[in-house]
Amino acid sequence: MALAIDALRHGWPIAVDGAFTLLPAETGHAENSGEAVHAARMLISAARAVTLKLANQREAAVPEAPVLIRAADPFDLPQARAVADPALDLIHPMKGPFAADQIAALDAARAAMELARLAGVLPAFLVDPVPAGEAQAVLSTDLAAWKDTARLTIAARARLPVAAAEDAEIVAFRSADDLREHVALVIGTQDGDRAPLVRLHSECLTGDILGSLKCDCGPQLDAALRAMADEARGGGWGVLLYLRQEGRGIGLINKLRAYRLQDQGFDTVDANNRLGLPTEARDFPVAAKMLDLLGVHAIRLMTNNPEKVRALAAEGVTVAERVPHQLPPNPHNARYLDTKRDRTGHLLG
C-alpha cells in the first residue's frame, strides 16, 4: 500500500489486482521525457463523471462506481489532465464525446480511486498506458488491511503544557504502514469511571495554524481546549483527538483546489465533487481505536455532526452525551456553515 501511494505521488503506474495498469493523470509522466504516453481509456470517479455530464454512463446498479471512458482517439497526458482537473474546465470546456465501457474489475477500480485520495492526487487515470511489468503491483484487499486499526499503537507520550492547560499530556499514535501520526491531548486526571469530554478534530493547517476565516476549525479547536480545561478544574477531564486528515480526508492540495472552486461560487460539497472527490472521507474508526488504546469507552462528545456520533457508536464507543460546539459565523465562513447545516446534516442553529 505504502509503495502504491508513493508511486502515485511520483507519477508512476500501479497495477491493481492485475486487472489493469493505471497511470495517474495529474502526476503521470513518461519514463523517457522524449516519449508521449497514450491510452485508449481513462478511469474517473463517479463524482467527476457527474461534473462531465457522464452520470448516465455509470453502472446503473452501482451508482457510486467509477467510470471507464474512451474517446474517438487515445488520450495523452495533457488531455487526461483536462478531463481530471476542474481548474482546466474553462480552458478546455469542450470534452468528449465519450463512450463508457463496462468495468469487469469493480473492486480494483474502487481501490484505485481510494488510493488516489490517500496519495492526495486527482482521482483519474490513464488505463493500460504501459506494460503491467513496469508498474507497482497492489491488491484491492491490501486497502482493507491498510485501514485496519488493529496495527495502531501508542508510540510515545509526554507532558505538554499548553495555554489552556499546563498539566496536559500528549499521546502519539502510529501504525506500521500509515505515515500519518495522530495525537491525543489529555487534559486533567484520567478517571475511568467518568466519561471525558472528547473532541475529534481533523487537522486543518489553514484554520488551526494560519487563522483562516474560511472555516471554523481554529476557533473550534481553541474553544474545545478551553472547555476541557474548565472540565478538569471541576474534577473531570477531557481528550482532544487530533486526526491527521486534512480537508475532511482529501488532503491539503485538494482542499486548496476546492477553495479555489468555492471562490468561483461552488459550495463545499460541489467543489469537492467537481474534483472527483467525496464530500466526507475521514476515517473515524481510527479515532475509536485511539480511545480504546487510552482505555476510554464512554465519552461526552463535542460535535454538531451526528455522523461522528453514529460512526463512533458503530465502533463500540458509547456516546453518553452529544455536547453542541457551535461558534458565531464570520462573513467569510457563513456560507460554509450554511452548507454544513443544509447539505451535510450538521445541527446548527
Backbone hydrogen bonds in HBPLUS format (Angstrom, degrees):
<---DONOR---> <-ACCEPTOR-->    atom                        ^
c    i                          cat <-CA-CA->   ^        H-A-AA   ^      H-
h    n   atom  resd res      DA  || num        DHA   H-A  angle D-A-AA Bond
n    s   type  num  typ     dist DA aas  dist angle  dist       angle   num
A0005-ILE N   A0001-MET O   2.90 MM   4  6.21 163.1  1.93 160.4 164.3     1
A0006-ASP N   A0002-ALA O   2.97 MM   4  6.09 159.0  2.01 143.4 149.7     2
A0007-ALA N   A0003-LEU O   2.88 MM   4  6.05 151.2  1.96 142.0 150.2     3
A0008-LEU N   A0004-ALA O   3.08 MM   4  6.38 156.6  2.14 148.8 153.5     4
A0009-ARG N   A0005-ILE O   3.13 MM   4  6.42 157.1  2.18 148.9 154.8     5
A0010-HIS N   A0006-ASP O   3.02 MM   4  6.27 144.5  2.15 145.3 155.2     6
A0011-GLY N   A0007-ALA O   2.94 MM   4  6.08 113.8  2.39 137.0 154.3     7
A0012-TRP N   A0007-ALA O   2.76 MM   5  4.86 164.8  1.78 150.6 146.6     8
A0011-GLY N   A0008-LEU O   3.12 MM   3  4.93 145.9  2.24  93.8 104.1     9
A0136-GLN N   A0013-PRO O   3.01 MM 123  6.36 166.4  2.03 139.7 136.7    10
A0014-ILE N   A0022-LEU O   2.91 MM   8  5.35 154.9  1.97 147.7 154.0    11
A0022-LEU N   A0014-ILE O   2.72 MM   8  5.35 167.5  1.74 164.7 168.4    12
A0015-ALA N   A0136-GLN O   2.85 MM 121  5.83 158.5  1.90 130.9 133.3    13
A0138-VAL N   A0015-ALA O   2.91 MM 123  6.09 151.0  1.99 166.0 159.6    14
A0016-VAL N   A0020-PHE O   3.18 MM   4  6.08 145.0  2.31 174.0 172.0    15
A0019-ALA N   A0016-VAL O   2.87 MM   3  5.95 157.8  1.92 133.5 136.4    16
A0017-ASP N   A0138-VAL O   2.91 MM 121  6.28 162.0  1.94 156.1 162.0    17
A0128-ASP N   A0021-THR O   2.55 MM 107  4.61 167.1  1.57 159.3 158.0    18
A0023-LEU N   A0126-LEU O   2.97 MM 103  5.11 160.0  2.02 143.8 150.4    19
A0126-LEU N   A0023-LEU O   2.88 MM 103  5.11 160.6  1.91 152.2 153.1    20
A0028-GLY N   A0024-PRO O   2.79 MM   4  4.98 137.7  1.96 140.9 149.4    21
A0025-ALA N   A0124-ALA O   2.87 MM  99  5.56 179.2  1.87 140.8 140.6    22
A0035-GLU N   A0032-ASN O   2.83 MM   3  5.56 169.7  1.84 130.4 133.3    23
A0039-ALA N   A0075-PHE O   2.91 MM  36  5.30 142.9  2.05 142.6 154.0    24
A0075-PHE N   A0039-ALA O   2.72 MM  36  5.30 152.2  1.79 168.4 158.5    25
A0127-VAL N   A0041-ARG O   3.00 MM  86  5.42 166.7  2.02 144.8 141.3    26
A0042-MET N   A0069-ILE O   2.86 MM  27  5.30 152.3  1.94 146.6 155.0    27
A0069-ILE N   A0042-MET O   2.81 MM  27  5.30 156.8  1.86 156.2 161.6    28
A0043-LEU N   A0125-PHE O   2.91 MM  82  5.16 154.6  1.98 141.6 150.0    29
A0125-PHE N   A0043-LEU O   2.92 MM  82  5.16 151.3  2.00 144.4 153.2    30
A0044-ILE N   A0067-VAL O   2.93 MM  23  5.38 166.4  1.95 154.9 158.5    31
A0067-VAL N   A0044-ILE O   2.80 MM  23  5.38 164.6  1.82 154.8 160.2    32
A0049-ALA N   A0045-SER O   2.99 MM   4  6.19 149.1  2.08 143.6 153.0    33
A0050-VAL N   A0046-ALA O   3.11 MM   4  6.44 144.0  2.25 145.5 153.5    34
A0051-THR N   A0047-ALA O   3.33 MM   4  6.71 157.8  2.38 144.6 149.3    35
A0052-LEU N   A0048-ARG O   3.02 MM   4  6.33 150.5  2.11 148.7 156.8    36
A0054-LEU N   A0049-ALA O   2.65 MM   5  4.83 164.2  1.68 159.4 154.8    37
A0053-LYS N   A0050-VAL O   3.00 MM   3  5.01 157.5  2.05 109.3 112.2    38
A0057-GLN N   A0054-LEU O   2.81 MM   3  5.34 158.1  1.86 116.6 124.1    39
A0058-ARG N   A0055-ALA O   3.20 MM   3  5.56 169.0  2.22 113.4 115.2    40
A0062-VAL N   A0059-GLU O   3.03 MM   3  5.16 139.7  2.20 102.0 114.1    41
A0065-ALA N   A0062-VAL O   2.98 MM   3  5.50 160.7  2.02 127.5 128.6    42
A0101-ASP N   A0068-LEU O   2.83 MM  33  5.46 158.5  1.88 149.7 157.1    43
A0070-ARG N   A0099-ALA O   2.82 MM  29  5.36 145.9  1.93 153.4 162.4    44
A0099-ALA N   A0070-ARG O   2.89 MM  29  5.36 161.5  1.92 154.3 160.6    45
A0080-ALA N   A0076-ASP O   2.89 MM   4  6.10 155.7  1.95 154.3 162.3    46
A0081-ARG N   A0077-LEU O   2.89 MM   4  6.09 154.5  1.95 154.6 160.6    47
A0082-ALA N   A0078-PRO O   3.12 MM   4  6.33 148.2  2.22 140.3 148.4    48
A0083-VAL N   A0079-GLN O   3.11 MM   4  6.43 143.2  2.25 143.1 152.6    49
A0084-ALA N   A0080-ALA O   2.99 MM   4  6.21 147.0  2.10 142.1 151.7    50
A0085-ASP N   A0081-ARG O   2.89 MM   4  5.78 160.6  1.93 155.4 157.5    51
A0088-LEU N   A0085-ASP O   2.99 MM   3  5.70 163.2  2.02 120.4 125.8    52
A0089-ASP N   A0086-PRO O   3.09 MM   3  4.97 165.4  2.11 103.8 108.1    53
A0092-HIS N   A0088-LEU O   2.81 MM   4  5.93 154.7  1.87 157.0 164.0    54
A0109-ALA N   A0105-ALA O   3.11 MM   4  6.43 154.1  2.18 148.3 155.8    55
A0110-ARG N   A0106-LEU O   2.92 MM   4  6.18 162.3  1.96 155.4 159.5    56
A0111-ALA N   A0107-ASP O   2.94 MM   4  6.09 156.2  1.99 143.6 150.7    57
A0112-ALA N   A0108-ALA O   2.99 MM   4  6.22 148.3  2.10 142.8 150.9    58
A0113-MET N   A0109-ALA O   3.20 MM   4  6.56 152.1  2.28 145.7 152.0    59
A0114-GLU N   A0110-ARG O   3.08 MM   4  6.41 157.5  2.13 151.0 156.9    60
A0115-LEU N   A0111-ALA O   2.84 MM   4  6.06 155.1  1.90 150.8 158.1    61
A0116-ALA N   A0112-ALA O   3.00 MM   4  6.21 154.5  2.07 146.3 152.5    62
A0117-ARG N   A0113-MET O   3.14 MM   4  6.45 156.3  2.20 143.1 149.0    63
A0118-LEU N   A0114-GLU O   2.97 MM   4  6.24 163.3  2.00 152.2 156.4    64
A0119-ALA N   A0115-LEU O   2.91 MM   4  6.08 143.7  2.04 143.7 153.8    65
A0120-GLY N   A0116-ALA O   2.98 MM   4  6.13 115.8  2.40 136.4 152.5    66
A0121-VAL N   A0116-ALA O   3.03 MM   5  5.31 158.7  2.08 153.5 152.3    67
A0120-GLY N   A0117-ARG O   3.01 MM   3  4.99 145.2  2.13  98.1 109.0    68
A0124-ALA N   A0122-LEU O   2.91 MM   2  5.83 130.1  2.17 111.8  96.5    69
A0134-GLU N   A0131-PRO O   3.01 MM   3  5.73 163.4  2.04 120.9 126.1    70
A0135-ALA N   A0132-ALA O   3.07 MM   3  5.41 167.3  2.09 118.6 120.6    71
A0142-ASP N   A0139-LEU O   2.89 MM   3  5.21 142.3  2.04 105.1 116.5    72
A0143-LEU N   A0140-SER O   3.14 MM   3  5.54 144.2  2.28 105.6 114.6    73
A0145-ALA N   A0141-THR O   3.31 MM   4  6.65 160.3  2.35 147.1 152.3    74
A0146-TRP N   A0142-ASP O   2.83 MM   4  6.02 150.0  1.92 145.7 154.4    75
A0147-LYS N   A0143-LEU O   3.00 MM   4  6.23 146.0  2.12 145.3 153.7    76
A0148-ASP N   A0144-ALA O   3.10 MM   4  6.21 121.0  2.47 136.5 150.8    77
A0148-ASP N   A0145-ALA O   3.25 MM   3  5.11 143.9  2.39  93.7 104.0    78
A0152-LEU N   A0149-THR O   3.00 MM   3  5.36 166.1  2.02 116.1 120.5    79
A0153-THR N   A0174-ARG O   2.97 MM  21  5.58 159.4  2.01 144.0 149.5    80
A0174-ARG N   A0153-THR O   2.92 MM  21  5.58 157.1  1.97 155.1 162.7    81
A0155-ALA N   A0172-ALA O   2.80 MM  17  5.61 156.6  1.85 142.9 150.5    82
A0172-ALA N   A0156-ALA O   2.78 MM  16  5.26 172.6  1.79 158.2 160.9    83
A0158-ALA N   A0170-ILE O   2.93 MM  12  5.51 152.8  2.01 152.7 161.2    84
A0170-ILE N   A0158-ALA O   2.83 MM  12  5.51 157.8  1.87 171.1 172.5    85
A0160-LEU N   A0168-ALA O   2.81 MM   8  5.32 175.0  1.81 137.8 139.2    86
A0162-VAL N   A0165-ALA O   3.00 MM   3  5.24 174.0  2.00 129.1 130.1    87
A0165-ALA N   A0162-VAL O   3.05 MM   3  5.24 124.4  2.37 101.0 115.7    88
A0169-GLU N   A0186-VAL O   2.91 MM  17  5.12 154.4  1.98 144.1 152.5    89
A0186-VAL N   A0169-GLU O   2.76 MM  17  5.12 164.3  1.78 160.4 161.5    90
A0171-VAL N   A0184-ALA O   2.79 MM  13  5.06 157.5  1.84 152.5 157.3    91
A0184-ALA N   A0171-VAL O   2.78 MM  13  5.06 151.6  1.85 145.7 155.2    92
A0173-PHE N   A0182-HIS O   2.83 MM   9  5.29 165.8  1.85 163.2 161.0    93
A0178-ASP N   A0175-SER O   3.37 MM   3  5.41 145.5  2.50 102.1 111.5    94
A0183-VAL N   A0242-TYR O   3.18 MM  59  5.31 170.8  2.19 148.8 150.9    95
A0242-TYR N   A0183-VAL O   2.75 MM  59  5.31 160.9  1.78 160.4 166.0    96
A0185-LEU N   A0240-LEU O   2.79 MM  55  5.02 152.8  1.87 142.3 151.7    97
A0240-LEU N   A0185-LEU O   2.89 MM  55  5.02 165.4  1.91 144.4 148.2    98
A0187-ILE N   A0238-GLY O   2.89 MM  51  5.12 168.8  1.90 145.8 149.7    99
A0238-GLY N   A0187-ILE O   2.85 MM  51  5.12 159.6  1.89 150.8 156.3   100
A0194-ARG N   A0191-ASP O   3.02 MM   3  5.50 165.8  2.04 118.5 123.1   101
A0300-ARG N   A0196-PRO O   2.85 MM 104  5.95 159.3  1.90 165.7 161.0   102
A0197-LEU N   A0237-TRP O   3.07 MM  40  6.49 161.0  2.10 146.9 147.8   103
A0239-VAL N   A0197-LEU O   2.85 MM  42  6.29 152.7  1.93 150.1 156.1   104
A0198-VAL N   A0300-ARG O   2.79 MM 102  5.91 168.0  1.80 157.0 158.7   105
A0302-MET N   A0198-VAL O   2.74 MM 104  5.94 173.6  1.74 172.1 172.8   106
A0199-ARG N   A0239-VAL O   3.09 MM  40  6.59 153.0  2.17 152.8 158.0   107
A0241-LEU N   A0199-ARG O   2.88 MM  42  6.15 169.5  1.89 164.9 168.6   108
A0201-HIS N   A0241-LEU O   2.82 MM  40  5.97 174.9  1.83 170.4 171.2   109
A0243-LEU N   A0201-HIS O   2.88 MM  42  6.07 153.9  1.95 142.1 150.5   110
A0203-GLU N   A0243-LEU O   2.71 MM  40  5.74 164.9  1.73 173.6 168.1   111
A0208-ASP N   A0204-CYS O   2.69 MM   4  5.46 158.2  1.74 157.3 164.9   112
A0209-ILE N   A0205-LEU O   3.11 MM   4  5.33 150.9  2.20 126.6 135.5   113
A0210-LEU N   A0205-LEU O   3.25 MM   5  6.65 154.4  2.32 154.2 161.4   114
A0212-SER N   A0206-THR O   2.77 MM   6  5.28 160.8  1.81 138.5 139.5   115
A0220-GLN N   A0216-ASP O   3.00 MM   4  6.04 153.0  2.07 147.8 156.4   116
A0221-LEU N   A0217-CYS O   2.88 MM   4  6.11 155.7  1.94 155.3 161.7   117
A0222-ASP N   A0218-GLY O   3.04 MM   4  6.33 168.9  2.05 160.0 161.9   118
A0223-ALA N   A0219-PRO O   2.90 MM   4  5.99 162.4  1.93 148.2 153.6   119
A0224-ALA N   A0220-GLN O   2.90 MM   4  5.98 152.0  1.97 144.4 151.9   120
A0225-LEU N   A0221-LEU O   3.10 MM   4  6.37 161.6  2.13 153.0 156.9   121
A0226-ARG N   A0222-ASP O   3.06 MM   4  6.33 158.4  2.11 148.4 154.4   122
A0227-ALA N   A0223-ALA O   2.91 MM   4  6.09 156.3  1.97 146.6 153.2   123
A0228-MET N   A0224-ALA O   2.93 MM   4  6.18 154.6  1.99 149.3 156.1   124
A0229-ALA N   A0225-LEU O   2.96 MM   4  6.17 152.4  2.03 145.0 152.6   125
A0230-ASP N   A0226-ARG O   2.95 MM   4  6.23 154.5  2.02 147.4 154.1   126
A0231-GLU N   A0227-ALA O   2.92 MM   4  6.15 150.2  2.01 141.1 149.9   127
A0232-ALA N   A0228-MET O   2.89 MM   4  6.17 153.6  1.96 146.8 153.2   128
A0233-ARG N   A0229-ALA O   3.00 MM   4  6.30 153.2  2.07 146.5 153.4   129
A0234-GLY N   A0230-ASP O   3.16 MM   4  6.42 132.4  2.40 138.4 150.3   130
A0234-GLY N   A0231-GLU O   3.10 MM   3  5.18 134.3  2.31  96.5 109.3   131
A0236-GLY N   A0231-GLU O   2.84 MM   5  5.06 148.6  1.94 152.7 142.2   132
A0235-GLY N   A0232-ALA O   3.03 MM   3  5.13 160.9  2.06 110.0 112.2   133
A0245-GLN N   A0243-LEU O   2.82 MM   2  5.55 134.0  2.04 108.0  93.5   134
A0249-GLY N   A0246-GLU O   3.04 MM   3  5.41 133.5  2.27 104.5 117.0   135
A0251-GLY N   A0246-GLU O   2.96 MM   5  4.88 156.1  2.02 146.7 138.9   136
A0250-ILE N   A0247-GLY O   3.21 MM   3  5.29 163.7  2.24 105.6 110.5   137
A0281-ALA N   A0248-ARG O   2.96 MM  33  5.72 144.8  2.08 158.7 167.3   138
A0255-LYS N   A0251-GLY O   2.93 MM   4  6.05 142.9  2.07 143.1 154.6   139
A0256-LEU N   A0252-LEU O   2.95 MM   4  6.25 155.7  2.01 154.0 159.4   140
A0257-ARG N   A0253-ILE O   2.98 MM   4  6.32 147.8  2.08 144.6 154.4   141
A0258-ALA N   A0254-ASN O   2.91 MM   4  6.16 150.8  2.00 141.8 149.4   142
A0259-TYR N   A0255-LYS O   2.89 MM   4  6.27 146.0  2.01 143.1 153.1   143
A0260-ARG N   A0256-LEU O   3.07 MM   4  6.38 153.0  2.14 144.2 150.1   144
A0261-LEU N   A0257-ARG O   3.12 MM   4  6.51 151.7  2.21 144.8 152.2   145
A0262-GLN N   A0258-ALA O   2.84 MM   4  6.15 148.2  1.95 148.1 157.8   146
A0263-ASP N   A0259-TYR O   2.96 MM   4  6.32 144.8  2.09 146.8 156.1   147
A0264-GLN N   A0261-LEU O   2.94 MM   3  5.00 140.3  2.10  97.1 109.4   148
A0266-PHE N   A0261-LEU O   3.28 MM   5  5.85 163.1  2.31 141.7 136.7   149
A0265-GLY N   A0262-GLN O   2.97 MM   3  5.10 159.2  2.01 104.8 111.4   150
A0271-ALA N   A0267-ASP O   2.88 MM   4  5.95 156.7  1.93 157.0 164.3   151
A0272-ASN N   A0268-THR O   3.14 MM   4  6.33 165.3  2.16 148.8 151.8   152
A0273-ASN N   A0269-VAL O   3.04 MM   4  6.30 163.5  2.07 151.2 156.2   153
A0274-ARG N   A0270-ASP O   2.89 MM   4  6.04 150.9  1.98 147.8 154.6   154
A0275-LEU N   A0271-ALA O   3.30 MM   4  6.56 139.5  2.48 139.7 149.4   155
A0275-LEU N   A0272-ASN O   3.08 MM   3  5.24 130.5  2.34  98.3 111.7   156
A0277-LEU N   A0272-ASN O   2.98 MM   5  5.24 157.5  2.03 150.0 143.6   157
A0276-GLY N   A0273-ASN O   2.84 MM   3  4.85 151.3  1.93 101.1 110.5   158
A0287-ALA N   A0284-PHE O   2.94 MM   3  5.20 127.9  2.22 106.0 119.7   159
A0288-ALA N   A0284-PHE O   3.19 MM   4  6.64 154.1  2.26 151.6 158.9   160
A0289-LYS N   A0285-PRO O   2.97 MM   4  6.27 154.0  2.04 149.6 156.4   161
A0290-MET N   A0286-VAL O   3.00 MM   4  6.24 152.2  2.08 142.6 149.8   162
A0291-LEU N   A0287-ALA O   3.04 MM   4  6.35 160.2  2.08 151.2 155.6   163
A0292-ASP N   A0288-ALA O   2.98 MM   4  6.25 155.1  2.04 144.7 152.0   164
A0293-LEU N   A0289-LYS O   2.90 MM   4  6.18 158.0  1.95 152.6 157.6   165
A0294-LEU N   A0290-MET O   3.07 MM   4  6.33 135.9  2.27 140.4 152.4   166
A0294-LEU N   A0291-LEU O   3.09 MM   3  5.03 128.2  2.37  93.7 107.9   167
A0296-VAL N   A0291-LEU O   2.82 MM   5  5.03 168.5  1.83 150.9 147.1   168
A0295-GLY N   A0292-ASP O   2.91 MM   3  4.95 153.4  1.99 102.4 110.9   169
A0318-THR N   A0297-HIS O   2.91 MM  21  6.11 170.4  1.92 159.5 156.6   170
A0299-ILE N   A0318-THR O   2.83 MM  19  6.30 156.3  1.88 166.9 174.7   171
A0320-ALA N   A0299-ILE O   2.78 MM  21  5.76 134.8  1.98 154.0 168.7   172
A0301-LEU N   A0321-GLU O   2.81 MM  20  6.20 139.8  1.97 175.0 169.4   173
A0323-VAL N   A0301-LEU O   2.66 MM  22  5.67 167.3  1.68 143.6 148.1   174
A0303-THR N   A0323-VAL O   3.03 MM  20  6.11 140.0  2.19 138.1 150.3   175
A0347-LEU N   A0304-ASN O   2.74 MM  43  5.07 167.5  1.76 152.6 154.5   176
A0308-LYS N   A0305-ASN O   3.07 MM   3  5.71 139.6  2.24 117.1 125.7   177
A0310-ARG N   A0306-PRO O   3.00 MM   4  6.37 161.6  2.03 153.9 158.4   178
A0311-ALA N   A0307-GLU O   2.81 MM   4  5.94 161.8  1.85 149.9 155.4   179
A0312-LEU N   A0308-LYS O   3.02 MM   4  6.13 164.3  2.04 148.9 152.4   180
A0313-ALA N   A0309-VAL O   2.98 MM   4  6.09 161.0  2.02 148.5 154.5   181
A0314-ALA N   A0310-ARG O   2.92 MM   4  6.10 150.7  2.01 146.6 154.2   182
A0315-GLU N   A0312-LEU O   2.97 MM   3  5.11 138.7  2.15  99.9 112.2   183
A0317-VAL N   A0312-LEU O   3.02 MM   5  5.32 162.2  2.05 146.1 140.4   184
A0316-GLY N   A0313-ALA O   3.03 MM   3  5.13 161.8  2.06 108.7 111.6   185
A0333-ASN N   A0330-ASN O   3.16 MM   3  5.57 140.7  2.33 111.4 121.4   186
A0334-ALA N   A0330-ASN O   3.13 MM   4  5.86 124.7  2.46 163.1 172.1   187
A0337-LEU N   A0333-ASN O   2.94 MM   4  6.22 157.2  1.99 157.2 162.2   188
A0338-ASP N   A0334-ALA O   2.95 MM   4  6.20 152.0  2.03 144.4 152.9   189
A0339-THR N   A0335-ARG O   2.86 MM   4  6.10 152.3  1.93 149.1 156.1   190
A0340-LYS N   A0336-TYR O   3.06 MM   4  6.39 151.5  2.15 141.9 149.5   191
A0341-ARG N   A0337-LEU O   3.04 MM   4  6.35 157.8  2.09 147.2 152.4   192
A0342-ASP N   A0338-ASP O   2.78 MM   4  5.95 168.5  1.79 155.9 159.4   193
A0343-ARG N   A0339-THR O   2.80 MM   4  5.34 157.1  1.85 143.4 148.4   194
A0344-THR N   A0340-LYS O   3.28 MM   4  5.00 141.9  2.44 112.6 121.7   195
A0346-HIS N   A0340-LYS O   2.99 MM   6  5.41 166.1  2.01 138.5 134.7   196
